[in-house]
Amino acid sequence: MMSMDRRNFLKTLGILSLTTVTGCVSSNYIKKALEDGLYDFDDILVDCYDDLLDGVIEFDTKIKYKHDKKTGEEKSYGLGFRKGNKLITTSHLIRKKNLRLRTPFGIAIIPTETIDRKVFFPDGEGEIIFEDVGSDIAVIEMPKEYKREFPFGNSDELKIGTYTTTVGKSLGKNVLVKSGRVVSTSGKEKLYLSDLVGKENVFLVWGINIPGDSGGAVYAFRDGNPEIVGMVDARYDGIGENHKINHILTIVKKYI
């Protein structure tokens, strides 16, 4: 049985009553009756998730770094979503923060310094035009526009229980669409995760972010229509931490 948003329960009950009396009601009429202009608490109005895959933009990275007096190079990939030919992504995808080395005593984490980096798209090299390491947000100018551009939403309208989906390249392999629910709109709740407490510019989703999802868009649905309300940043024991889109746009508005 499909779950139902409680705020639409009475509307749906009315539709069922009407169906009993008249014999039938068109699906378009039912959908219209459930629309209220707010972010949905379930996926009853979502027609298809396939379109979300068209908004995933991948890029390759080549990062040179140094630790102590040694240098190294790492090739990897990143994800983001676009506004025109500008790609919004996370800063940690285009720099090498630390080096993890296996030792007889466990994993040693060695701080590194990024000395050069390049990003590549199918039609050539991109240009990093903005980066805020503290906020973990970056903007890359792409050689051309790729894939589909989705509308930005309003993260101030998110509520506890809002239904969301995340699109990411989980574990560096397949691009997956995963669902979740907002469990904190401000990060101020006492979740016993000290790194999250007090973060006003993130929201938390009960639906784990997997390594490889960073930079992917987080969508909420307004009457079944997807809007980007955040960007994947990190994960903590089953809870996904995501940047609020309003905060992102405040930071990058001069560059997109």
C-alpha positions in Angstrom: 0.0 0.0 0.0 1.4 3.4 -1.0 2.3 5.7 1.9 0.3 9.0 2.1 1.2 12.5 3.1 -1.0 13.2 6.2 -1.8 16.8 5.0 -3.4 15.3 1.9 -5.3 12.6 3.8 -8.6 14.4 3.9 -8.4 15.4 0.3 -7.8 11.8 -0.8 -10.6 10.7 1.5 -12.9 13.1 -0.4 -11.7 11.8 -3.7 -12.4 8.2 -2.7 -15.9 9.3 -1.6 -16.4 11.0 -5.0 -15.2 7.9 -6.8 -17.7 5.8 -4.9 -20.6 8.1 -5.9 -19.7 8.9 -9.5 -18.1 5.6 -10.4 -14.7 7.0 -11.6 -12.5 10.0 -11.4 -9.6 10.8 -13.8 -6.0 10.4 -12.7 -5.4 14.1 -13.6 -8.2 15.2 -11.4 -6.9 13.2 -8.5 -3.4 14.6 -9.0 -4.7 18.1 -9.2 -6.6 17.6 -6.0 -3.5 16.5 -4.2 -1.4 19.5 -5.2 -0.9 22.2 -2.6 2.3 24.1 -3.7 4.4 22.6 -0.8 7.2 20.1 -0.8 5.8 16.6 -0.7 6.2 14.2 2.2 6.0 11.1 -0.1 6.3 10.2 -3.8 2.6 9.8 -4.6 2.8 12.6 -7.2 6.2 11.6 -8.7 5.7 10.2 -12.2 9.3 9.1 -12.9 12.8 9.2 -11.5 14.6 8.6 -14.7 14.8 12.3 -15.6 17.0 12.9 -12.5 19.8 10.8 -14.0 20.0 13.4 -16.8 21.1 16.0 -14.3 24.2 14.1 -13.1 27.4 15.7 -14.6 30.7 13.8 -14.1 34.2 15.2 -14.5 37.7 13.6 -14.2 40.3 15.1 -11.9 44.1 15.1 -11.9 45.5 16.4 -8.6 49.2 16.9 -7.7 50.0 17.2 -4.1 52.9 17.1 -1.7 53.5 15.8 1.9 56.8 16.6 3.6 59.2 16.8 0.7 57.5 14.1 -1.4 55.1 14.7 -4.2 52.3 12.6 -5.7 49.5 12.6 -8.2 46.0 11.2 -8.0 43.4 10.7 -10.7 39.8 10.5 -9.7 36.4 11.8 -10.7 33.8 14.2 -9.4 30.1 15.0 -9.6 28.1 18.2 -9.7 25.0 19.9 -11.1 24.8 22.9 -13.5 23.6 26.4 -14.0 24.2 27.2 -17.6 27.8 26.1 -18.4 28.8 26.5 -14.7 29.1 23.4 -12.6 28.5 23.6 -8.8 30.3 20.9 -6.8 32.2 20.4 -3.6 35.7 21.7 -3.0 37.0 18.4 -1.5 36.6 16.8 -4.9 39.2 19.0 -6.6 41.9 18.9 -3.9 43.8 16.4 -1.9 43.3 17.0 1.8 45.2 14.1 3.3 46.9 10.8 2.5 45.9 7.6 4.1 48.7 5.1 4.6 48.3 1.6 5.9 50.9 0.8 8.6 51.4 -2.2 11.0 49.7 0.0 13.7 46.6 0.9 11.6 45.8 3.7 9.1 48.0 6.8 9.3 46.5 10.1 8.0 49.1 12.5 6.7 48.1 16.1 5.8 48.9 17.0 2.2 49.1 20.3 0.2 47.5 20.5 -3.2 49.9 22.1 -5.6 48.1 21.7 -8.9 44.8 20.3 -10.2 43.0 19.9 -13.5 39.4 19.0 -14.3 38.3 17.4 -17.5 35.0 17.0 -19.3 34.2 15.0 -22.5 34.9 18.1 -24.6 38.0 19.4 -22.9 39.4 20.9 -19.8 37.3 22.9 -17.4 38.3 26.0 -15.4 38.0 26.3 -11.6 36.6 29.8 -11.2 35.7 29.7 -7.6 36.5 27.7 -4.5 35.6 28.2 -0.8 37.5 25.5 1.1 35.8 26.5 4.4 32.3 26.0 3.0 33.5 23.1 0.8 31.9 24.6 -2.3 33.4 25.2 -5.8 32.3 26.4 -9.2 33.8 25.0 -12.5 33.3 26.6 -15.9 32.7 23.7 -18.4 33.7 23.7 -22.1 30.0 23.5 -22.9 26.6 22.9 -21.4 26.0 19.2 -20.5 22.9 17.3 -19.7 19.8 18.7 -18.1 19.5 21.8 -15.8 17.0 21.4 -13.0 15.4 24.4 -11.2 16.8 25.4 -7.8 14.3 25.2 -4.9 14.1 26.9 -1.6 15.8 25.0 1.2 14.1 27.3 3.8 10.9 25.5 3.0 12.2 22.1 4.0 10.5 20.5 7.0 11.1 17.5 9.2 9.9 14.6 7.2 10.2 16.2 3.7 10.7 13.5 1.1 14.0 13.8 -0.8 16.1 11.9 -3.3 19.9 11.9 -3.8 21.6 11.2 -7.1 25.2 10.1 -6.9 27.9 7.7 -8.3 27.9 5.5 -5.2 31.2 3.8 -4.6 32.5 5.2 -7.9 30.5 2.7 -10.0 26.8 3.1 -10.8 24.8 6.3 -10.7 22.0 5.6 -8.3 18.9 7.4 -7.1 18.3 7.0 -3.4 15.4 8.3 -1.3 15.4 9.7 2.2 13.6 12.0 4.6 14.8 15.3 6.2 15.5 14.7 9.9 17.0 18.1 10.7 16.6 21.4 8.9 19.4 23.2 10.7 21.8 20.7 12.3 21.1 22.1 15.7 19.3 19.1 17.1 21.3 17.0 19.6 22.2 14.0 17.4 25.4 13.1 19.3 27.3 14.0 16.2 29.5 16.9 17.5 30.6 17.9 14.0 27.1 18.6 13.0 25.8 20.5 15.9 25.3 24.2 15.2 25.7 24.0 11.4 23.0 26.4 10.1 23.9 25.9 6.4 23.3 22.2 6.2 20.3 19.9 6.5 20.4 16.2 7.5 18.6 13.3 5.7 17.9 9.9 7.1 19.2 8.1 4.0 23.0 7.5 3.9 25.3 9.3 1.5 27.8 6.7 0.1 31.4 7.5 -0.9 31.2 8.8 -4.5 28.0 10.7 -3.9 29.7 14.0 -3.0 28.7 16.9 -5.2 25.5 15.2 -6.3 22.2 17.1 -6.1 19.6 16.5 -3.5 16.0 17.0 -4.7 12.7 17.7 -3.0 9.5 17.5 -4.9 6.9 20.3 -5.1 3.7 18.6 -6.1 5.8 15.8 -7.8 8.1 18.2 -9.6 11.8 18.0 -8.7 13.8 21.0 -7.4 17.4 21.0 -6.2 17.4 21.9 -2.5 20.9 20.8 -1.6 24.2 19.2 -2.5 25.7 16.0 -0.9 28.7 16.7 1.3 29.3 14.0 3.9 27.8 11.1 5.8 27.7 10.1 9.5 26.4 6.7 10.6 23.3 6.5 8.4 22.7 10.2 8.3 23.5 12.3 5.2 24.8 15.8 5.6 23.9 18.1 2.7 24.6 21.8 1.9 21.4 23.9 1.7 20.9 25.3 -1.8 20.1 28.8 -0.5 23.5 28.9 1.3 25.2 27.7 -1.9 23.6 30.3 -4.1 24.5 33.1 -1.6 28.2 32.1 -1.9 28.4 31.5 -5.7 25.9 34.0 -7.1 28.7 36.1 -8.6 30.0 33.1 -10.6 26.9 31.5 -12.1 
